[in-house]
Amino acid sequence: MGKVLVVFATRTGETERISNLIAEGIRMEGSEATVKNVKEVKSEADLKGYDGYVFGSATYHGDMMQGMKTMLFLAEKAGLENKVAGSFGAFGWSGEAPDRIFGTMENIFHMDMVSGPMRLKNSSLGGGVQMAQDYGKQIASKL
Ligand SMILES: Cc1cc2nc3c(=O)[nH]c(=O)nc-3n(C[C@H](O)[C@H](O)[C@H](O)COP(=O)(O)O)c2cc1C
């Protein structure tokens, strides 16, 4: 049991859909999940007070979206050491963003990472709903 913050960066809404499914999985395990658009995170204070963090961005031009980069600089000062963490994102073919976010959470913030990032081409195809919910469950069970 605990509180998890899920933050997403999206252009066309797919990464937002994934974040809501991850939140469902977290709640299925009996924990609390708060979902925020990265644009709502304006200071370190907005990141404080949670036991777990899941950050996601769609991949554009081989990279995460600018809003997520800006938020990761804020998060550097938010004292996230040893908090449970994971990353996710929608992608088309290469999907670099979730890996980059995961690497920053692990190597810079020194968080307690789940097994790896979660990438989905489309949350409604090929078991995507289940995969995203399972990722949320994985996060919650590590709290
Ligand atoms: C201009 C443009 C560039 C893109 N670049 C990449 C890319 O480098 N790698 C990749 O895997 N997907 C790329 N995509 C695909 C998006 O990641 C994919 O459509 C994703 O579902 C968008 O998620 P969103 O709805 O959360 O914005 C690109 C899409 C567009 C329109």
The ligand as a Gaussian input file, in Angstrom:
#p B3LYP/6-31G(d) Opt

LIG

0 1
 C        6.994000      13.587000     -36.472000
 C        6.982000      12.283000     -35.713000
 C        8.190000      11.732000     -35.306000
 C        8.212000      10.499000     -34.612000
 N        9.414000       9.976000     -34.243000
 C        9.442000       8.732000     -33.677000
 C       10.705000       8.121000     -33.360000
 O       11.792000       8.661000     -33.544000
 N       10.667000       6.868000     -32.834000
 C        9.501000       6.200000     -32.578000
 O        9.541000       5.080000     -32.081000
 N        8.310000       6.772000     -32.856000
 C        8.239000       8.002000     -33.391000
 N        7.036000       8.590000     -33.704000
 C        5.771000       7.845000     -33.385000
 C        5.145000       8.239000     -32.056000
 O        6.011000       7.939000     -30.968000
 C        3.809000       7.454000     -31.875000
 O        2.871000       7.944000     -32.819000
 C        3.245000       7.526000     -30.477000
 O        2.141000       6.645000     -30.364000
 C        2.791000       8.933000     -30.108000
 O        2.414000       8.943000     -28.757000
 P        1.548000      10.142000     -28.123000
 O        0.123000       9.961000     -28.627000
 O        1.615000       9.887000     -26.647000
 O        2.119000      11.444000     -28.526000
 C        6.993000       9.822000     -34.346000
 C        5.780000      10.401000     -34.762000
 C        5.764000      11.623000     -35.434000
 C        4.433000      12.209000     -35.856000

